[in-house]
């Protein structure tokens, strides 16, 4: 977990998501800890188990385990997501669908997974952004993942702040003094009088007759 995510509840819960894997070199003395159904203290090579995401990368770097794709990113899920990404109840598939996928892919470097996540997020984000900037009630908030809820709430808050500023009688945009002075100089130049203006004796720079 990165330092800037240390106090993030969402990041913490994402790191707890289980990743299915196979032990390449076995596991001594922790059989029952890793797999509750294990009948011995040791797991032989080739044993299948599931471990929290935060524990997998280091084991994977040392080739001790071979991660498998979680069910939430399986072909059946992508068939539904690709068909209608904006209306899929992703939060039931995985509440941290995009964040979990991004962290998992940072380890696996699976190009197909990365493309699928990006495509689904972009297509859902377009609808999310439009609805966030509307003033009506949102009937599909239950479809959003935790990451999307954060983006949606930020969009709603920015729209409220903008409208409060736009219709406020206390804060109005005024022309700066520099702009006003520049406009006066241009007007004077067009009238041929310059900035000093012309006095009664015509000494201000106008044409004498």
C-alpha positions as CSV (number, residue, x, y, z in Angstrom):
1,X,0.0,0.0,0.0
2,X,1.4,3.4,-1.0
3,X,2.1,6.0,1.8
4,X,-0.7,8.3,0.5
5,X,-3.2,5.4,0.9
6,X,-2.2,4.5,4.4
7,X,-5.2,6.1,6.0
8,X,-7.6,5.3,3.1
9,X,-10.4,2.9,4.2
10,X,-11.1,2.1,0.5
11,X,-7.5,1.2,-0.2
12,X,-7.3,-0.9,3.0
13,X,-10.4,-2.9,2.1
14,X,-9.2,-3.3,-1.5
15,X,-6.0,-4.9,-0.2
16,X,-8.1,-7.4,1.7
17,X,-9.7,-8.8,-1.4
18,X,-8.8,-12.5,-1.9
19,X,-6.7,-13.6,-4.9
20,X,-6.8,-17.3,-5.9
21,X,-3.4,-18.8,-6.5
22,X,-1.4,-22.0,-6.7
23,X,1.7,-22.6,-4.6
24,X,4.7,-23.4,-6.7
25,X,7.0,-24.4,-3.9
26,X,4.6,-25.5,-1.2
27,X,4.1,-23.9,2.2
28,X,5.6,-25.4,5.4
29,X,4.0,-25.0,8.8
30,X,1.2,-22.7,7.6
31,X,-1.1,-25.1,5.9
32,X,-4.1,-24.6,8.1
33,X,-3.5,-20.8,8.3
34,X,-3.5,-20.5,4.5
35,X,-6.3,-23.0,3.9
36,X,-8.8,-23.8,6.6
37,X,-9.7,-27.0,5.0
38,X,-6.1,-28.3,4.9
39,X,-5.7,-31.4,7.0
40,X,-1.9,-31.0,7.5
41,X,0.4,-28.3,8.7
42,X,2.1,-28.2,5.3
43,X,0.8,-27.4,1.8
44,X,2.4,-29.4,-1.0
45,X,3.5,-27.7,-4.3
46,X,0.5,-27.3,-6.6
47,X,-1.9,-26.6,-3.8
48,X,-4.6,-24.1,-4.5
49,X,-5.6,-21.4,-2.0
50,X,-6.7,-17.8,-1.7
51,X,-4.8,-15.0,-0.1
52,X,-5.4,-11.3,0.5
53,X,-4.0,-9.1,-2.2
54,X,-1.5,-7.3,0.1
55,X,0.3,-10.6,0.7
56,X,0.5,-11.9,-2.8
57,X,3.0,-9.5,-4.6
58,X,6.1,-10.5,-2.6
59,X,5.4,-14.2,-2.9
60,X,4.8,-13.7,-6.6
61,X,8.1,-11.9,-7.0
62,X,9.9,-14.8,-5.5
63,X,8.0,-17.3,-7.7
64,X,6.5,-19.0,-4.7
65,X,2.9,-18.6,-5.9
66,X,1.1,-18.4,-9.3
67,X,-1.8,-16.0,-9.0
68,X,-5.0,-16.8,-10.9
69,X,-7.6,-14.4,-12.2
70,X,-10.4,-13.8,-9.6
71,X,-14.0,-14.7,-10.6
72,X,-15.0,-11.0,-10.6
73,X,-12.7,-10.5,-13.6
74,X,-13.7,-13.7,-15.4
75,X,-15.1,-14.1,-18.9
76,X,-18.7,-14.3,-17.8
77,X,-18.4,-10.9,-16.0
78,X,-16.8,-9.2,-18.9
79,X,-19.5,-10.5,-21.3
80,X,-22.1,-8.6,-19.2
81,X,-20.0,-5.5,-18.7
82,X,-19.1,-5.2,-22.3
83,X,-22.7,-5.6,-23.4
84,X,-24.0,-2.7,-21.2
85,X,-21.3,-1.3,-18.9
86,X,-23.4,1.7,-17.7
87,X,-26.1,-0.4,-16.1
88,X,-24.2,-3.3,-14.6
89,X,-24.4,-3.7,-10.8
90,X,-20.6,-3.8,-10.4
91,X,-20.8,-3.2,-6.7
92,X,-22.3,-6.7,-6.2
93,X,-19.6,-8.2,-8.3
94,X,-16.9,-6.4,-6.3
95,X,-17.4,-3.2,-4.4
96,X,-13.9,-2.1,-5.3
97,X,-14.0,-3.4,-8.8
98,X,-11.8,-0.9,-10.5
99,X,-9.3,-0.3,-7.7
100,X,-8.9,-4.0,-7.1
101,X,-8.5,-4.6,-10.8
102,X,-5.8,-1.8,-11.1
103,X,-3.8,-3.1,-8.1
104,X,-4.1,-6.7,-9.4
105,X,-3.0,-5.7,-12.8
106,X,0.0,-3.8,-11.4
107,X,1.2,-7.1,-10.3
108,X,0.1,-9.4,-13.2
109,X,0.7,-6.9,-16.0
110,X,-2.1,-8.5,-18.0
111,X,-2.7,-6.3,-21.1
112,X,-6.2,-7.8,-21.6
113,X,-7.3,-7.0,-18.1
114,X,-6.0,-3.5,-18.3
115,X,-7.8,-2.8,-21.6
116,X,-11.1,-4.2,-20.2
117,X,-10.9,-2.2,-17.0
118,X,-10.1,1.0,-18.9
119,X,-12.9,0.5,-21.5
120,X,-15.5,-0.2,-18.9
121,X,-14.5,2.7,-16.7
122,X,-14.5,5.2,-19.6
123,X,-17.9,4.1,-20.7
124,X,-19.4,4.3,-17.2
125,X,-17.6,7.5,-16.4
126,X,-19.4,9.4,-19.3
127,X,-22.8,8.6,-17.8
128,X,-21.5,9.2,-14.2
129,X,-20.2,12.7,-15.1
130,X,-23.4,13.7,-16.9
131,X,-25.6,12.6,-13.9
132,X,-23.3,14.2,-11.4
133,X,-23.7,17.6,-13.0
134,X,-27.5,17.4,-13.2
135,X,-29.8,18.6,-10.5
136,X,-32.3,15.8,-10.5
137,X,-32.5,12.8,-8.2
138,X,-30.2,9.9,-9.1
139,X,-31.9,6.6,-9.3
140,X,-28.9,4.5,-10.2
141,X,-26.4,5.3,-7.4
142,X,-26.7,1.7,-6.2
143,X,-24.9,0.7,-9.5
144,X,-21.7,2.6,-8.5
145,X,-18.6,1.0,-7.1
146,X,-16.8,2.7,-4.2
147,X,-14.4,4.5,-6.5
148,X,-17.3,5.8,-8.7
149,X,-19.2,7.0,-5.6
150,X,-16.2,9.2,-4.7
151,X,-16.1,10.7,-8.2
152,X,-19.8,11.1,-8.3
153,X,-19.9,12.9,-4.9
154,X,-17.0,15.1,-6.0
155,X,-18.9,16.1,-9.2
156,X,-22.1,16.9,-7.3
157,X,-20.2,19.0,-4.7
158,X,-18.4,21.0,-7.5
159,X,-21.7,21.7,-9.2
160,X,-23.3,22.8,-5.9
161,X,-20.3,25.1,-5.2
162,X,-20.5,26.5,-8.8
163,X,-24.2,27.3,-8.5
164,X,-23.7,28.9,-5.1
165,X,-21.0,31.1,-6.6
166,X,-22.9,31.8,-9.8
167,X,-26.1,33.0,-8.1
168,X,-24.5,34.7,-5.1
169,X,-25.2,38.4,-4.8
170,X,-22.1,39.0,-2.7
171,X,-19.4,37.7,-5.2
172,X,-19.5,39.2,-8.6
173,X,-16.8,39.4,-11.2
174,X,-15.7,43.0,-11.7
175,X,-13.4,44.5,-14.3
176,X,-10.0,45.1,-12.8
177,X,-8.6,48.7,-12.5
178,X,-5.9,47.9,-15.1
179,X,-8.4,46.8,-17.7
180,X,-10.5,49.9,-17.0
181,X,-7.5,52.1,-17.5
182,X,-6.5,50.3,-20.7
183,X,-10.0,50.8,-22.1
184,X,-9.9,54.6,-21.3
185,X,-6.6,54.9,-23.1
186,X,-7.9,53.1,-26.1
187,X,-11.1,55.3,-26.2
188,X,-9.0,58.4,-25.8
189,X,-6.7,57.3,-28.7
190,X,-9.7,56.7,-30.9
191,X,-11.0,60.2,-30.2
192,X,-7.6,61.7,-31.0
193,X,-7.3,63.3,-27.6
194,X,-4.7,61.1,-25.9
195,X,-4.8,60.5,-22.2
196,X,-4.3,64.1,-21.2
197,X,-7.5,65.2,-22.8
198,X,-7.9,68.7,-24.4
199,X,-8.4,72.0,-22.5
200,X,-10.3,75.1,-23.6
201,X,-7.1,76.5,-25.2
202,X,-6.7,73.3,-27.3
203,X,-3.4,72.4,-25.5
204,X,-4.4,68.8,-25.0
205,X,-3.2,67.6,-28.4
206,X,-6.2,68.0,-30.6
207,X,-5.8,69.5,-34.1
208,X,-5.8,73.3,-34.2
209,X,-7.9,75.1,-36.8
